[in-house]
Amino acid sequence: MAASYEIKCAKNKQFYFNLKATNGEIILTSETYESRNGANNGIASVRKNGPNCLMFDMKMDKRS
């Protein structure tokens, strides 16, 4: 199974996406977007800019 993106609807009716690794673990959660189209644009941005780690802030999960 390849890594995949999954768009979800939050309780506030906004959309966000998760990037899941091949083992099903969530390795990235996006900000929220007002529309599904906005979330799709976010996915396109991650695909384009993902290889450049300087484009992102790394944050540790509070559970860590």
Gaussian input, Z-matrix of N, CA and C with variables (Angstrom, degrees):
# hf/3-21g

backbone

0 1
 N
 C     1     B1
 C     2     B2     1     A1
 N     3     B3     2     A2     1     D1
 C     4     B4     3     A3     2     D2
 C     5     B5     4     A4     3     D3
 N     6     B6     5     A5     4     D4
 C     7     B7     6     A6     5     D5
 C     8     B8     7     A7     6     D6
 N     9     B9     8     A8     7     D7
 C    10    B10     9     A9     8     D8
 C    11    B11    10    A10     9     D9
 N    12    B12    11    A11    10    D10
 C    13    B13    12    A12    11    D11
 C    14    B14    13    A13    12    D12
 N    15    B15    14    A14    13    D13
 C    16    B16    15    A15    14    D14
 C    17    B17    16    A16    15    D15
 N    18    B18    17    A17    16    D16
 C    19    B19    18    A18    17    D17
 C    20    B20    19    A19    18    D18
 N    21    B21    20    A20    19    D19
 C    22    B22    21    A21    20    D20
 C    23    B23    22    A22    21    D21
 N    24    B24    23    A23    22    D22
 C    25    B25    24    A24    23    D23
 C    26    B26    25    A25    24    D24
 N    27    B27    26    A26    25    D25
 C    28    B28    27    A27    26    D26
 C    29    B29    28    A28    27    D27
 N    30    B30    29    A29    28    D28
 C    31    B31    30    A30    29    D29
 C    32    B32    31    A31    30    D30
 N    33    B33    32    A32    31    D31
 C    34    B34    33    A33    32    D32
 C    35    B35    34    A34    33    D33
 N    36    B36    35    A35    34    D34
 C    37    B37    36    A36    35    D35
 C    38    B38    37    A37    36    D36
 N    39    B39    38    A38    37    D37
 C    40    B40    39    A39    38    D38
 C    41    B41    40    A40    39    D39
 N    42    B42    41    A41    40    D40
 C    43    B43    42    A42    41    D41
 C    44    B44    43    A43    42    D42
 N    45    B45    44    A44    43    D43
 C    46    B46    45    A45    44    D44
 C    47    B47    46    A46    45    D45
 N    48    B48    47    A47    46    D46
 C    49    B49    48    A48    47    D47
 C    50    B50    49    A49    48    D48
 N    51    B51    50    A50    49    D49
 C    52    B52    51    A51    50    D50
 C    53    B53    52    A52    51    D51
 N    54    B54    53    A53    52    D52
 C    55    B55    54    A54    53    D53
 C    56    B56    55    A55    54    D54
 N    57    B57    56    A56    55    D55
 C    58    B58    57    A57    56    D56
 C    59    B59    58    A58    57    D57
 N    60    B60    59    A59    58    D58
 C    61    B61    60    A60    59    D59
 C    62    B62    61    A61    60    D60
 N    63    B63    62    A62    61    D61
 C    64    B64    63    A63    62    D62
 C    65    B65    64    A64    63    D63
 N    66    B66    65    A65    64    D64
 C    67    B67    66    A66    65    D65
 C    68    B68    67    A67    66    D66
 N    69    B69    68    A68    67    D67
 C    70    B70    69    A69    68    D68
 C    71    B71    70    A70    69    D69
 N    72    B72    71    A71    70    D70
 C    73    B73    72    A72    71    D71
 C    74    B74    73    A73    72    D72
 N    75    B75    74    A74    73    D73
 C    76    B76    75    A75    74    D74
 C    77    B77    76    A76    75    D75
 N    78    B78    77    A77    76    D76
 C    79    B79    78    A78    77    D77
 C    80    B80    79    A79    78    D78
 N    81    B81    80    A80    79    D79
 C    82    B82    81    A81    80    D80
 C    83    B83    82    A82    81    D81
 N    84    B84    83    A83    82    D82
 C    85    B85    84    A84    83    D83
 C    86    B86    85    A85    84    D84
 N    87    B87    86    A86    85    D85
 C    88    B88    87    A87    86    D86
 C    89    B89    88    A88    87    D87
 N    90    B90    89    A89    88    D88
 C    91    B91    90    A90    89    D89
 C    92    B92    91    A91    90    D90
 N    93    B93    92    A92    91    D91
 C    94    B94    93    A93    92    D92
 C    95    B95    94    A94    93    D93
 N    96    B96    95    A95    94    D94
 C    97    B97    96    A96    95    D95
 C    98    B98    97    A97    96    D96
 N    99    B99    98    A98    97    D97
 C   100   B100    99    A99    98    D98
 C   101   B101   100   A100    99    D99
 N   102   B102   101   A101   100   D100
 C   103   B103   102   A102   101   D101
 C   104   B104   103   A103   102   D102
 N   105   B105   104   A104   103   D103
 C   106   B106   105   A105   104   D104
 C   107   B107   106   A106   105   D105
 N   108   B108   107   A107   106   D106
 C   109   B109   108   A108   107   D107
 C   110   B110   109   A109   108   D108
 N   111   B111   110   A110   109   D109
 C   112   B112   111   A111   110   D110
 C   113   B113   112   A112   111   D111
 N   114   B114   113   A113   112   D112
 C   115   B115   114   A114   113   D113
 C   116   B116   115   A115   114   D114
 N   117   B117   116   A116   115   D115
 C   118   B118   117   A117   116   D116
 C   119   B119   118   A118   117   D117
 N   120   B120   119   A119   118   D118
 C   121   B121   120   A120   119   D119
 C   122   B122   121   A121   120   D120
 N   123   B123   122   A122   121   D121
 C   124   B124   123   A123   122   D122
 C   125   B125   124   A124   123   D123
 N   126   B126   125   A125   124   D124
 C   127   B127   126   A126   125   D125
 C   128   B128   127   A127   126   D126
 N   129   B129   128   A128   127   D127
 C   130   B130   129   A129   128   D128
 C   131   B131   130   A130   129   D129
 N   132   B132   131   A131   130   D130
 C   133   B133   132   A132   131   D131
 C   134   B134   133   A133   132   D132
 N   135   B135   134   A134   133   D133
 C   136   B136   135   A135   134   D134
 C   137   B137   136   A136   135   D135
 N   138   B138   137   A137   136   D136
 C   139   B139   138   A138   137   D137
 C   140   B140   139   A139   138   D138
 N   141   B141   140   A140   139   D139
 C   142   B142   141   A141   140   D140
 C   143   B143   142   A142   141   D141
 N   144   B144   143   A143   142   D142
 C   145   B145   144   A144   143   D143
 C   146   B146   145   A145   144   D144
 N   147   B147   146   A146   145   D145
 C   148   B148   147   A147   146   D146
 C   149   B149   148   A148   147   D147
 N   150   B150   149   A149   148   D148
 C   151   B151   150   A150   149   D149
 C   152   B152   151   A151   150   D150
 N   153   B153   152   A152   151   D151
 C   154   B154   153   A153   152   D152
 C   155   B155   154   A154   153   D153
 N   156   B156   155   A155   154   D154
 C   157   B157   156   A156   155   D155
 C   158   B158   157   A157   156   D156
 N   159   B159   158   A158   157   D157
 C   160   B160   159   A159   158   D158
 C   161   B161   160   A160   159   D159
 N   162   B162   161   A161   160   D160
 C   163   B163   162   A162   161   D161
 C   164   B164   163   A163   162   D162
 N   165   B165   164   A164   163   D163
 C   166   B166   165   A165   164   D164
 C   167   B167   166   A166   165   D165
 N   168   B168   167   A167   166   D166
 C   169   B169   168   A168   167   D167
 C   170   B170   169   A169   168   D168
 N   171   B171   170   A170   169   D169
 C   172   B172   171   A171   170   D170
 C   173   B173   172   A172   171   D171
 N   174   B174   173   A173   172   D172
 C   175   B175   174   A174   173   D173
 C   176   B176   175   A175   174   D174
 N   177   B177   176   A176   175   D175
 C   178   B178   177   A177   176   D176
 C   179   B179   178   A178   177   D177
 N   180   B180   179   A179   178   D178
 C   181   B181   180   A180   179   D179
 C   182   B182   181   A181   180   D180
 N   183   B183   182   A182   181   D181
 C   184   B184   183   A183   182   D182
 C   185   B185   184   A184   183   D183
 N   186   B186   185   A185   184   D184
 C   187   B187   186   A186   185   D185
 C   188   B188   187   A187   186   D186
 N   189   B189   188   A188   187   D187
 C   190   B190   189   A189   188   D188
 C   191   B191   190   A190   189   D189

   B1=1.4531
   B2=1.5298
   B3=1.2914
   B4=1.4652
   B5=1.5241
   B6=1.3226
   B7=1.4604
   B8=1.5268
   B9=1.3347
   B10=1.4646
   B11=1.5246
   B12=1.3138
   B13=1.4620
   B14=1.5227
   B15=1.3198
   B16=1.4653
   B17=1.5235
   B18=1.3291
   B19=1.4675
   B20=1.5155
   B21=1.3356
   B22=1.4581
   B23=1.5227
   B24=1.3115
   B25=1.4580
   B26=1.5294
   B27=1.3367
   B28=1.4599
   B29=1.5308
   B30=1.3171
   B31=1.4678
   B32=1.5242
   B33=1.3349
   B34=1.4678
   B35=1.5317
   B36=1.3428
   B37=1.4657
   B38=1.5336
   B39=1.3209
   B40=1.4556
   B41=1.5258
   B42=1.3192
   B43=1.4615
   B44=1.5213
   B45=1.3210
   B46=1.4569
   B47=1.5174
   B48=1.3214
   B49=1.4575
   B50=1.5182
   B51=1.3001
   B52=1.4576
   B53=1.5150
   B54=1.3193
   B55=1.4587
   B56=1.5119
   B57=1.3196
   B58=1.4595
   B59=1.5250
   B60=1.3251
   B61=1.4616
   B62=1.5259
   B63=1.3086
   B64=1.4643
   B65=1.5229
   B66=1.3504
   B67=1.4667
   B68=1.5253
   B69=1.3509
   B70=1.4559
   B71=1.5163
   B72=1.3315
   B73=1.4606
   B74=1.5241
   B75=1.3317
   B76=1.4602
   B77=1.5239
   B78=1.3304
   B79=1.4621
   B80=1.5210
   B81=1.3283
   B82=1.4523
   B83=1.5239
   B84=1.3321
   B85=1.4630
   B86=1.5192
   B87=1.2983
   B88=1.4665
   B89=1.5215
   B90=1.3147
   B91=1.4562
   B92=1.5245
   B93=1.3371
   B94=1.4575
   B95=1.5254
   B96=1.3287
   B97=1.4598
   B98=1.5196
   B99=1.3236
   B100=1.4610
   B101=1.5230
   B102=1.3336
   B103=1.4608
   B104=1.5263
   B105=1.3261
   B106=1.4656
   B107=1.5334
   B108=1.3318
   B109=1.4568
   B110=1.5295
   B111=1.3208
   B112=1.4645
   B113=1.5117
   B114=1.3387
   B115=1.4633
   B116=1.5245
   B117=1.3261
   B118=1.4685
   B119=1.5333
   B120=1.3334
   B121=1.4594
   B122=1.5283
   B123=1.3327
   B124=1.4626
   B125=1.5215
   B126=1.3201
   B127=1.4693
   B128=1.5241
   B129=1.3183
   B130=1.4670
   B131=1.5279
   B132=1.3231
   B133=1.4571
   B134=1.5270
   B135=1.3293
   B136=1.4696
   B137=1.5251
   B138=1.3088
   B139=1.4721
   B140=1.5307
   B141=1.3296
   B142=1.4654
   B143=1.5267
   B144=1.3305
   B145=1.4624
   B146=1.5247
   B147=1.3284
   B148=1.4541
   B149=1.5124
   B150=1.3216
   B151=1.4623
   B152=1.5353
   B153=1.3378
   B154=1.4611
   B155=1.5256
   B156=1.3277
   B157=1.4701
   B158=1.5259
   B159=1.3163
   B160=1.4576
   B161=1.5251
   B162=1.3214
   B163=1.4619
   B164=1.5299
   B165=1.3452
   B166=1.4603
   B167=1.5179
   B168=1.3245
   B169=1.4553
   B170=1.5135
   B171=1.3127
   B172=1.4556
   B173=1.5280
   B174=1.3085
   B175=1.4656
   B176=1.5055
   B177=1.3002
   B178=1.4577
   B179=1.5252
   B180=1.2913
   B181=1.4583
   B182=1.5284
   B183=1.3228
   B184=1.4704
   B185=1.5243
   B186=1.3342
   B187=1.4621
   B188=1.5167
   B189=1.3390
   B190=1.4684
   B191=1.5118
   A1=109.05
   A2=117.94
   A3=123.08
   A4=110.02
   A5=115.43
   A6=119.70
   A7=108.18
   A8=116.40
   A9=118.78
   A10=111.03
   A11=114.91
   A12=122.87
   A13=107.86
   A14=114.93
   A15=120.94
   A16=108.00
   A17=117.32
   A18=121.95
   A19=108.20
   A20=115.44
   A21=121.63
   A22=109.15
   A23=115.06
   A24=121.93
   A25=108.09
   A26=116.41
   A27=121.59
   A28=110.03
   A29=116.37
   A30=121.20
   A31=112.42
   A32=116.25
   A33=120.28
   A34=112.38
   A35=116.48
   A36=123.79
   A37=113.15
   A38=117.24
   A39=120.36
   A40=108.73
   A41=115.85
   A42=121.19
   A43=110.71
   A44=115.88
   A45=122.48
   A46=107.33
   A47=116.49
   A48=118.42
   A49=111.01
   A50=113.98
   A51=122.61
   A52=108.02
   A53=115.48
   A54=121.43
   A55=106.04
   A56=116.04
   A57=121.37
   A58=110.02
   A59=115.59
   A60=121.72
   A61=109.27
   A62=115.89
   A63=120.35
   A64=112.61
   A65=117.36
   A66=119.73
   A67=112.55
   A68=117.40
   A69=121.91
   A70=114.72
   A71=117.43
   A72=121.31
   A73=110.30
   A74=117.31
   A75=121.98
   A76=107.76
   A77=115.53
   A78=120.15
   A79=112.68
   A80=117.28
   A81=121.16
   A82=108.26
   A83=116.01
   A84=122.19
   A85=107.18
   A86=116.41
   A87=121.42
   A88=111.79
   A89=113.88
   A90=120.83
   A91=107.36
   A92=117.77
   A93=119.45
   A94=109.81
   A95=114.23
   A96=122.79
   A97=108.34
   A98=117.12
   A99=121.32
   A100=112.54
   A101=117.77
   A102=120.33
   A103=110.40
   A104=114.81
   A105=120.74
   A106=109.56
   A107=116.34
   A108=120.48
   A109=110.88
   A110=116.83
   A111=120.92
   A112=111.28
   A113=117.21
   A114=121.22
   A115=110.64
   A116=116.87
   A117=120.03
   A118=111.15
   A119=116.77
   A120=120.24
   A121=110.46
   A122=117.35
   A123=121.52
   A124=111.43
   A125=116.61
   A126=121.20
   A127=109.53
   A128=117.24
   A129=121.04
   A130=110.21
   A131=117.31
   A132=120.97
   A133=111.43
   A134=116.47
   A135=119.56
   A136=110.09
   A137=117.14
   A138=120.21
   A139=110.90
   A140=116.36
   A141=120.54
   A142=111.80
   A143=116.93
   A144=121.56
   A145=114.47
   A146=117.33
   A147=121.53
   A148=115.39
   A149=118.92
   A150=119.01
   A151=114.06
   A152=117.75
   A153=121.48
   A154=108.99
   A155=117.25
   A156=121.16
   A157=112.85
   A158=118.77
   A159=120.88
   A160=112.31
   A161=117.26
   A162=121.84
   A163=112.65
   A164=118.18
   A165=121.87
   A166=111.91
   A167=115.69
   A168=122.19
   A169=107.58
   A170=117.18
   A171=121.57
   A172=108.00
   A173=116.79
   A174=122.52
   A175=109.03
   A176=115.93
   A177=120.57
   A178=109.23
   A179=115.47
   A180=122.50
   A181=107.58
   A182=117.25
   A183=121.52
   A184=112.17
   A185=116.85
   A186=120.55
   A187=111.92
   A188=117.93
   A189=121.55
   A190=111.48
   D1=133.26
   D2=178.59
   D3=-84.12
   D4=161.18
   D5=173.76
   D6=-58.95
   D7=151.56
   D8=-175.98
   D9=-146.41
   D10=158.97
   D11=175.60
   D12=-105.82
   D13=142.14
   D14=179.61
   D15=-132.63
   D16=118.94
   D17=178.58
   D18=-90.57
   D19=135.00
   D20=-179.66
   D21=-129.60
   D22=159.55
   D23=176.20
   D24=-105.79
   D25=125.16
   D26=-179.82
   D27=-79.93
   D28=170.34
   D29=179.85
   D30=-60.55
   D31=-27.92
   D32=-179.19
   D33=-86.20
   D34=13.09
   D35=177.58
   D36=71.44
   D37=12.01
   D38=173.86
   D39=-96.11
   D40=166.59
   D41=-175.14
   D42=-111.40
   D43=149.48
   D44=173.63
   D45=-146.44
   D46=168.10
   D47=177.78
   D48=-132.95
   D49=153.24
   D50=173.31
   D51=-114.67
   D52=143.35
   D53=170.21
   D54=-103.62
   D55=121.99
   D56=-178.66
   D57=-106.15
   D58=134.72
   D59=176.26
   D60=-71.93
   D61=172.62
   D62=-178.05
   D63=-61.01
   D64=-23.90
   D65=178.68
   D66=-89.59
   D67=5.43
   D68=178.10
   D69=90.65
   D70=-5.67
   D71=-179.73
   D72=-73.85
   D73=136.53
   D74=176.79
   D75=-76.07
   D76=121.99
   D77=-178.65
   D78=-112.42
   D79=-6.74
   D80=177.39
   D81=-156.48
   D82=135.67
   D83=172.40
   D84=-124.85
   D85=132.32
   D86=-176.00
   D87=-82.79
   D88=174.81
   D89=166.58
   D90=-71.05
   D91=177.41
   D92=176.89
   D93=-94.82
   D94=152.39
   D95=-178.64
   D96=-127.36
   D97=149.86
   D98=-178.79
   D99=-72.38
   D100=-21.18
   D101=-177.48
   D102=-138.14
   D103=160.54
   D104=175.45
   D105=-62.77
   D106=-36.88
   D107=178.13
   D108=-61.44
   D109=-38.63
   D110=176.53
   D111=-61.60
   D112=-42.06
   D113=177.41
   D114=-64.05
   D115=-40.11
   D116=176.95
   D117=-62.84
   D118=-38.21
   D119=176.40
   D120=-65.62
   D121=-36.53
   D122=176.03
   D123=-62.61
   D124=-41.68
   D125=177.47
   D126=-62.29
   D127=-43.89
   D128=178.98
   D129=-60.75
   D130=-38.27
   D131=178.97
   D132=-66.20
   D133=-42.48
   D134=178.49
   D135=-63.62
   D136=-42.08
   D137=178.55
   D138=-61.01
   D139=-40.54
   D140=-178.59
   D141=-74.54
   D142=-46.43
   D143=-171.79
   D144=-97.62
   D145=-10.42
   D146=-176.37
   D147=-52.56
   D148=-41.44
   D149=-179.45
   D150=-64.22
   D151=-18.35
   D152=-179.88
   D153=-98.89
   D154=94.68
   D155=-174.55
   D156=-63.43
   D157=-16.13
   D158=178.50
   D159=-72.30
   D160=-11.52
   D161=-179.40
   D162=-83.23
   D163=-6.55
   D164=-171.93
   D165=-129.47
   D166=151.92
   D167=170.23
   D168=-95.82
   D169=130.45
   D170=177.08
   D171=-92.62
   D172=128.43
   D173=178.50
   D174=-127.79
   D175=139.91
   D176=178.78
   D177=-85.02
   D178=144.01
   D179=175.54
   D180=-63.56
   D181=139.55
   D182=179.72
   D183=-61.48
   D184=-21.85
   D185=-179.77
   D186=-77.58
   D187=-13.50
   D188=-176.51
   D189=-76.32

